[in-house]
């Protein structure tokens, strides 16, 4: 029981949108369920049924988000259901129902992207105003009250839009900072570990093939010692730019050490891994320079084996890298037991 609780809390911590869907769903059920029961018991069946549908829809959407690991679809669904429900309640209850519009505005901006939330709010307001104009006195007691409601609702929507937009931008920036090397723009070690775990899971479930190349720039310490760390930083940046030019869009490059990088290659077998390694040796030797001359790279590689743990997979590639450097550098060795392949100018 404790283990299950720990896993659930970990998912909530790691998935911001899931935590929002769950929290807003909880508030929705707690806040609306008593009203649904009360209105059904007092004979206000239309509003009571609308409240009941909202509660049941909320429970279904939150369950879907947990089971399917999809928060986008439940978020849009809940925003639509709550918007329609709040509109019907306001039309049926008149002024007393308008108080539900303000939490609806906040709810929508938490559940869906700011643009869609603003559109949903505008549709609700247009629906209420249209009904009030066709049936005077059904929603608002006077035109003055209607205008006041529209002004305050738009103010709340505008402020919510600004808050939601800025929060989204900042959250995206934090996610980038958490997974990206600030110097080179390559993904960092934290992201690398997660991607390798995902690759192992994909291989186990769908039999997709994966290869890794671990690369270490040769004699990089001499560049830093003789030319300074700024020159060394420029070499690292240039190396990543070369990698981005020669890699496929689905390949993933990570920097996990000072001058050590890992390239994850989906849908790559042993032959393909050899070809990629040789191409990288050629391109780096021809294009990468420091103030003291050309810079080469040593490479170790391995293809993921069935039932293998990601750390073992990476260790095999790292062992090959060590062998490549011991054999004279500027070469690639791919597991298992492949002879060293040296780049020839």
N, C-alpha and C positions, 0 to 999 in steps of 0.2 A: 504493500500500500504506500509505504514511504517512497519507494523507488518510482512508482507511478506518479505520485505527487511531484517529485523532483523533476521528472521528465516533462510533465505538463508546465511547470513553472519555467523550465529552461526554454521550451518552445515559445512561451509568452515573452520571455526576455529577448530571444533572438529574432522574433518576428513582430515588428512594430505594428503592422497592419492587422495581424491576427489579434493582438492585444486590444487594439481599438475596436475591432468588430465584436470581440467578446465582452469588453467593458460596456460599450454602447448597447449591446444586446441585453446585458444584465440590467442596465438602467431602464431599458425599454420595457422589459418584462415586469420588473418591480414597480415601475411607475404607472403602467397601463393596466396590468392584470386586476388590481382592486377596482378600478373604474369599470372594467368590463363586467365583473361580477355584480357590482352595484347597479349598473344600468339594466342588466338582464333581469335582476330581481325586482326592479322598480318599473318594469314594463317598457323601458326605452330600448326596444329591440334593435332598431336600425343602428344606433350608435354602439350598443352593446355588442352586436355582431361584428361591426367594424373594428372595435377594440379587440375582440377575440381573434379575428383574422390577423391583426397586427401582431399580437402576442405569439400565436402559432407560427406565423411567418418568420418572426424573429428567432424562435427556437430552431426552426428548420434551417435558416440561413447560417446561424452560428455552428450548428452541427455539421453542415456541409463544409464550412470553412475549415473545421478541425479535421474532418475525415479526408477531404479531397486536397487539402493544403492549397486551396484557392480562395483568396480573399477579395479578388476583384469582382467576380460574379455575385457573391452574397452582398457585397457593399452596394452595388448598383441596384440589386433586387430590393434590399431593405430601404434604400433611399426612395425608390419608386413606391413601394407599399406604404411607407410612412407618409409620403407626400399626398398620396391619394386619400389615405385614411384621415389625415389631419384636415384636408380640404372638406371631406364629407362631414366630419365632426363639427367643423366651424360653420358649415352651412346649416346643419341641423340644430345646433345649440345657439347660434347667433353670437352675440358678444362674448359669452362665457367660453365658447369654443375657440375664440381667437387667441387665447393665452397659449394654446398648444402650438401655434405657428412659430413662436420664438424658440422653444427648444428644438422644433423641427429644423429651423435654419442652422443651428449649431450642429445638430445631428448629421445633416447632409454634408456639411463642410468637413466633418470628421470621417465620413464614410466613403466619399468619392472625391476625385480630383476637383480643385476649386472651380474650374470652368463648368463642369457638369453640375456641381452643387448650385452654382449661381443660376444656371438655366432651370434647374428643378424649382428653385425658390421663385423665380419669375413666373413660371407656369402656375404655381400655386396662387400667387398674388393676382395674376390675370384672371384665373378661374373664380376667385372670390369676388373680385371687383365686377366681373361680367355678371355673375349671379346676382350681386347686389343691385346692379343697374337694371336688370330685367325684372327682378322681384324686390322692389324698394322695401326697406325695413326688415328683410329676412336675415341679413347678416349684420349690418351697421344700423345704428339708430339715427344717424344723420350723415350728410355728406362731409361735414367737418370731422366727424369721428373716422370716416373712411380715409380721408386725406391724412389725418394724424397717424392712423395705423400704417398706411403706405409709407409715410416718411420714416417712422421709427423702424419698420421692417427693412427698408432699404438701407438705413444706417447700419442696422445689425448685420445685414448681408454684406455690405461693403467692408465693414471691419472684420468680419469672419473670413471674407475672401482674402484680404491682405494678410491676416494671421496665418491662414492655411497655406497660402502661396509661399510666404517667407519660411514657414516651418518646413515645407516640402523641399525648398531649395537648400536650406541648411542641413536637412537630413540627408539629402543626396551628396552634399559636400562632405559630410562626416563619413558616409559610406565609402566615398572615394579615398579619403584620408586614411581610413582604417584598412584599406586593401591595396593601396598604391605606394610604391617607393617614391618619395618626394623628389629625389634627384633625377632619376631617369624616366619616370612615368611607367616603368614596368610594374607588374603586380608584386606584392611583397610576400614574405614567408608565410604570414598568416593566411593569405589568400591561396598560396600554393598548397598548404596542407589540406585546406578544404577542397580544392579542385582535385587533388590526388585521391582523396576519399570518394568524391563523386565519380571519378573515373573508375575506381575499383568496383563501386556499386553498379555502375552501368555495365561494366564487363561481366559481372556476376549475373545480372538479370537479363541482359540483352545480347551478351557475347560480342560486344563492340571491342575492337582491338585498339590498344593505346601503346604509344612509345614515349620514352623520355630521353632527353639529351641533357646531361649536366656539363656545363662549359665553364672553363676557368681561363682568364686572360693570362698569357705567358709573360713572366717577368714583370708583372704589373707593379710590384713594389719598387722596382728601379725607376719607373716613371715618376712615382710619387717622391722618391728620395732625391732624384736628380732635377726634376722640373717643378716640384711642388704639387700639393693636393688639387689645386685648381686645374692644372693640366691633366691630372689623373681623372678628375670629374668629367672633363670634356671627352676623354677617351671612353669612359663608361657611357656617356650620353650618345656618342657617335656609334658605339657598338649596338646599343638598343635600337637606334635608327636603322642600322643595317639589318638587324633581325626583323624589324617590322616590315622592311621592304621585301625580304625574301621569304617570310612566313606566310602561311595561308590565314584567312580570316578566322578560321576555327581554332588555330593554334594559340597556345597561351604561354607567354614569356613571364618568368618570375626572377626577381633578384633576391637571393636568400643569403648572400654573404657580401663581403667587400667587392670582390671582382668575380664572384661566382653567380652563375645564372642557370636556370632550368627551363627547358622548352618542353611543354606537354603537347604531344601530337596525337589527336584522335584519328581513328581509322588508318592506322599506320602499322604495317607488319615489319618483319626484320629486314627485308630487302629495301623497303621504303625508308626505314630508319638509316640504313647505310647511305642511301642516296642523299638524304637530307644532310647528314653529317658531312659528307664529302663536299656538297655544295656550300655549306657554311664555312668549311675550311678554306675553300677557294675564294669566296667573297670577302671574308674577313682579312685574309692575307693580302688581298689586292686593294682593299678600300680603307682599312683601319690604320691610322697613323697617329703617332705621338710626336712631340718635339724631338725625341731621340731616334725616331725612325719607325718602321712598320711594327705593328702589334699583331701577334698571332694568338690562336686559341687552341686549347687542348679540350678534347671532348670524350666523355664516356656515356654510353647509352645502353638501354635495355627495353625490351618489349614486355608488357605486363603478362604474367603467367596465370593460369587458372588457379583460383584459391589463394593467391598471393596477397599478403598485406602490403599496404602502400609503402610502409617504411622499409620493408624487405626489397621491394621493387626499386626504391630510390637508392638503397644501399648497394645493390648490384651495379647500378649505373655509376655510383660514386667510386666503387672499386675499380671499374674500368677507367674512369678518369684518372685515378691515381696511377694506374698502369701506363696510361698514355703519357703522363708527365714524366714518369720514371724512364720511359723508353725514348725520351728526347724532345717531348712537347711538339706542338703544331701537328697533331695527328688525332685520329678518332679510333677508339676501340669500343666495339659493341658486343655486349654479352649475348651468347655464351661462347667463350673461348675463341673469339675471332682475332686474327692477327692484326697488329697495329697497321693502320693505314695512314701514311704520311702524305701531306699535301705537297705536290711538286709544282714549283713555279714554272 
